[in-house]
């Protein structure tokens, strides 16, 4: 899923129509974009490493 600013004009028009037609689509798109940002975040690896170090004995 691409952020709105990266959509082509045709894709953007389709997203607008879907948003108007379905409140569920709006919620789904927001969740998908949040998940995308978590996965693309700069601190994901360090966050996961810290989590694993604290949670799994012997993992360092």
DRENVOLUM-697195 format. One record per residue: x, y, z of N, C-alpha, C in turn. Coordinates in steps of 0.2 Angstrom, whole numbers, plus 5000, padded with zeros to 4 digits. Each point is the difference from the previous one (the first is absolute). Example, Ala and Ser with C-alpha at 12.3 -4.5 7.8 and 13.67 -1.06 7.14 Angstrom:
! residues 2
5066, 4972, 5039, 4996, 5006, 5000, 5004, 5006, 5000
4998, 5005, 4996, 5004, 5006, 5001, 4996, 5005, 5003
***
This chain:
! residues 60
5004, 4994, 5000, 4996, 5006, 5000, 5004, 5006, 5000
4999, 5005, 4996, 5004, 5006, 4999, 4997, 5006, 5004
5004, 5004, 5003, 4997, 5006, 5003, 4996, 5004, 4994
4996, 5004, 5002, 4996, 5004, 4996, 5004, 5005, 4995
5005, 5002, 5003, 5005, 5005, 4995, 5003, 4996, 4995
5001, 4993, 5000, 5003, 4996, 4995, 4995, 4997, 4995
4994, 5001, 5001, 4995, 4997, 4996, 5000, 5004, 4993
4999, 4996, 4995, 4999, 5003, 4993, 4993, 5004, 5001
4998, 5004, 4995, 4994, 5003, 5000, 4994, 4995, 4999
5001, 4995, 4997, 4995, 4995, 4999, 4999, 4996, 5006
5005, 4998, 5004, 5000, 4997, 5006, 4997, 5004, 5005
5002, 5007, 5000, 4997, 5004, 5005, 4992, 5001, 4999
4998, 5000, 4994, 4993, 5001, 4999, 4996, 4994, 5003
5003, 4994, 4999, 4997, 4994, 5002, 5000, 5000, 5008
5005, 5002, 5003, 5000, 5000, 5007, 4995, 5005, 5003
4999, 5006, 4997, 4995, 5005, 5002, 4993, 4997, 4999
4999, 4996, 4995, 4993, 4997, 4999, 4999, 4995, 5005
5005, 4996, 5002, 4999, 4995, 5005, 4999, 5003, 5007
5004, 5005, 5001, 4999, 5003, 5007, 4993, 5003, 5001
4997, 5003, 4994, 4993, 5002, 5001, 4995, 4995, 5000
5001, 4994, 4997, 4996, 4995, 5000, 5000, 4995, 5006
5006, 5000, 5003, 5000, 4995, 5006, 5004, 5003, 5006
4997, 5001, 5005, 5004, 5002, 5006, 5005, 4994, 5002
4998, 4994, 4999, 5005, 4995, 5002, 5006, 5000, 4996
5000, 5003, 4994, 5006, 5000, 4996, 5004, 5006, 5003
4997, 5005, 5002, 5004, 5005, 5004, 5004, 4997, 5006
4997, 4997, 5004, 5003, 4996, 5005, 5006, 4996, 4998
4998, 4995, 4995, 5005, 4996, 4998, 5006, 5003, 4997
4999, 5005, 4996, 5006, 5004, 4997, 5004, 5003, 5006
4997, 5003, 5005, 5004, 5003, 5005, 5004, 4995, 5004
4997, 4994, 5001, 5004, 4994, 5004, 5005, 4998, 4995
4999, 4999, 4994, 5005, 4998, 4995, 5006, 5005, 5000
4998, 5006, 5000, 5006, 5005, 5000, 5004, 5000, 5006
4996, 4999, 5006, 5004, 5000, 5006, 5005, 4994, 5000
4997, 4995, 4998, 5004, 4994, 5000, 5006, 5000, 4995
4999, 5003, 4995, 5006, 5002, 4995, 5005, 5004, 5003
4998, 5005, 5004, 5005, 5005, 5003, 5004, 4997, 5005
4996, 4995, 5004, 5004, 4996, 5005, 5005, 4996, 4997
4999, 4997, 4994, 5004, 4995, 4997, 5006, 5004, 4997
4999, 5006, 4998, 5005, 5004, 4996, 5004, 5005, 5005
4998, 5000, 5006, 5003, 5004, 5005, 5007, 4999, 5001
5004, 5005, 5002, 5007, 4999, 5001, 5002, 4996, 5006
4996, 5000, 5005, 5001, 4997, 5006, 4998, 4993, 5001
4997, 4997, 4995, 4997, 4994, 5001, 5005, 4994, 5002
5006, 5000, 4997, 5004, 4995, 5001, 5003, 5001, 5008
5002, 5006, 5001, 5002, 5001, 5007, 4995, 4999, 5005
4993, 5001, 4999, 4995, 4999, 5004, 4999, 4992, 5001
5000, 4997, 4994, 4999, 4993, 5001, 5006, 4996, 5003
5006, 5003, 4999, 5006, 4997, 5004, 5000, 5001, 5007
4998, 5006, 5002, 4999, 5001, 5007, 4994, 4996, 5003
4995, 4999, 4997, 4994, 4996, 5002, 5003, 4993, 5001
5003, 4997, 4995, 5003, 4993, 5000, 5005, 4999, 5006
5004, 5005, 5001, 5005, 5000, 5005, 4997, 5000, 5007
4995, 5004, 5001, 4996, 5000, 5007, 4996, 4994, 5000
4997, 4997, 4995, 4995, 4995, 5001, 5002, 4993, 4999
5006, 4999, 4997, 5002, 4993, 4999, 5007, 4999, 5003
5000, 4996, 5005, 5006, 4999, 5004, 5006, 4997, 4995
5006, 5003, 5001, 5005, 4997, 4996, 5001, 5003, 4993
4995, 5005, 4998, 5000, 5003, 4994, 5004, 5007, 5000
5006, 5000, 4998, 5003, 5006, 5000, 5004, 5002, 4994
***
